[in-house]
Amino acid sequence: MRIQVNGEDRQVQARTILALVAELGLDVRKVAVERNLEIVPRSLHAATPLADGDRIEVVQFVGGG
């Protein structure tokens, strides 16, 4: 499936937001995800399907001090 992730076209195997986060190698606890201009609550990542042409924005939280 072809989607756009953070402005970059990608071919992915993932079929849900949760699977995409895992495919990208990110920690699901430290990301916020937007699908087609709508924020997807973390509680819905596993239930939110991806579709061809979706525009996904992923923001990773980084701690520091």
ChimeraX attribute file (.defattr): number of C-alpha atoms within 10 A of each C-alpha:
attribute: neighborCount
match mode: 1-to-1
recipient: residues
	/A:1	13
	/A:2	15
	/A:3	18
	/A:4	18
	/A:5	19
	/A:6	13
	/A:7	10
	/A:8	10
	/A:9	13
	/A:10	13
	/A:11	11
	/A:12	17
	/A:13	11
	/A:14	17
	/A:15	16
	/A:16	17
	/A:17	23
	/A:18	22
	/A:19	19
	/A:20	21
	/A:21	18
	/A:22	13
	/A:23	12
	/A:24	12
	/A:25	9
	/A:26	14
	/A:27	12
	/A:28	17
	/A:29	9
	/A:30	12
	/A:31	14
	/A:32	17
	/A:33	21
	/A:34	17
	/A:35	18
	/A:36	13
	/A:37	11
	/A:38	11
	/A:39	13
	/A:40	15
	/A:41	11
	/A:42	17
	/A:43	9
	/A:44	12
	/A:45	18
	/A:46	13
	/A:47	12
	/A:48	17
	/A:49	16
	/A:50	21
	/A:51	13
	/A:52	12
	/A:53	13
	/A:54	17
	/A:55	20
	/A:56	22
	/A:57	18
	/A:58	16
	/A:59	12
	/A:60	13
	/A:61	11
	/A:62	7
	/A:63	6
	/A:64	4
	/A:65	2
